[in-house]
Amino acid sequence: MYNWLQSRAGEMPDKPAVIFEGTEVTFSELYKTAVEMKGRLESLDRPRIALFIGNTLDAVYAIHAAMLANIEIVMINTRLTGREIAAQLDDIGVDTIVATEPVDLEGYRVYKWEEIQNMASGSRESRNASGSDVLSIMFTSGTTGRAKAVTQTYDNHYASAMGCERRFGYTRDSIWMNINPIYHISGFSVLLRSVIRGCTMVLIEKFEEEKIWKTIAEYGVTHTSMVPIMLKRLMKYEMAEHRLEGILLGGAGVTKDILDNALSMGLPVYNSFGMTETCSQIVSIAPDDPKILDGTVGKPLDNIDIVVDSSNDGELLVRGGPITGGYLNAEMEVSDGYFRTGDMGHIDEEGYLYILDRRKDLIISGGENVYPKEIEDVINTHPGVVNAAVVKRKDQEWGEVPILLVELANGRRLEDEEIMAHLKRHLARYKLPKEIHRVGNIIMTSTGKVSRARNQQIYNIKRSSNR
């Protein structure tokens, strides 16, 4: 059941499994290469390795080879700094990295893909995966900013694929275009759905609007997944002839305007909601649903059960096969078998879910999670800063962006450039604030915590922008 690639190679050996930059790789070719590389990965003698990858064929080979060897895959967000990556890997005891992209990390066993290809096969005895085995580990941050290591089993991913397939309506004859980074759950889930069902996956290395439309037309793409900013950019270009049956949207920034414009252009957009802990979307709404422009993210998939805890500010609770069994480095909050998401929402009388807040302080900018405390902790190490607060602002392009408020030491002057230079040394680019405001003092709660709501209100930081 879990040797998905082997099964597809036997059933449809000559069918293209992956198309990348004009190169077609059949299921049998993909399986053959993955088997060869399986032995080489086994020679690393590690039950768990980290992958530093881009959207390339080598990355696809690496993933499938690790799965065949039943090696747990730790996905590294390549946009993070070395310090951020090290903190994550050290937290779960990973010392070995396989890289298909350039990376410079000291203190780890880093193997370039070319080095792996030239290794001899190992003698490590591997066994076929079972449903409860961990397939992948992806990091998502808690409200304090500490990265949580989410375990995702073969059962979790399979259940996620089945739920998506029934709602999204793809079949063995569908053509999936994978735009999202495959180190994210959004891109990784497309890779798995394709091999589980036997679809052809068209892999995109870099998002370029004109190239995307050309690819959609050339290969007859039927299904794809993207974040709203991608769709917004695509709609600014002349739309090519297409056979699209579904565009799955996820992440913050899915506004009524984006959905309305897409629908008016005849694009089959599905709004959705999910997270790393749920192996991608757990709720979605179809383009022909009358409520798609009402602000709802839709109804739960067939294998998902959701409830709202009215006793806890309407916190969303989720249960079902795709839900993680827990974190490696933190406790997971569970009540009566339901995962407590920390997200606030409400469910109407027809069963449609409305998300009120994606966690109280979380900022989702261009599909990436940004945590205010992480930025605050970094800027507070600057000797000229007394205190800081980060608030979020809605943004038409990015969904949400961070805004930094800083309280400076008496007599100190810090230019924006110096503040940004300090942040850039410690944080990934997407976490950097879009604006910096100097304030008299940072408003704190009675328990000594930063009151982001009060700071936003007192210092009149607008909650939305038309830019």
Buried (B, 14 or more C-beta within 10 A) or exposed (E): EBBBBBBBBEEBBEBBBBBBEEEBBBBBBBBBBBBEBBBBBBBBEBEBBBBBBBBBBBBBBBBBBBBBBBBBBBBBBBBBBEEBBBBBBEBBEBBBBBBBBEBEBEEBBBBBBEEBEEBEBBEBEBEEBEBEBBBBBBBBBBEEBBBBBBBBBBBBBBBBBBBBBEBBBBEEEBBBBBBBBBBBBBBBBBBBBBBBBBBBBBBBBEBEBEEBBEBBBEBBBBBBBBBBBBBBBBBEEEBEEBEBBBBBBBBBBBBEEBBEBBBEEEBBBBBBBBBBBBBBBBBBBBBEBEBBBEBBBBBBBEBBBBBBBEEEEBBBBBBBBBBBBBBBBBEBEBEEEBBBBBBBBBBEEEEBBBBEEBBEBBBBBBBBBBBBBBBBBBBEEBEBBBBBBBBBBBBBBBBBBBBBBBBBEEEEEBEEEEBBEBBBEBBBEBBBBBBBBBBEEBBBEEEEEBBBEBBBEBBEBEEEBEE
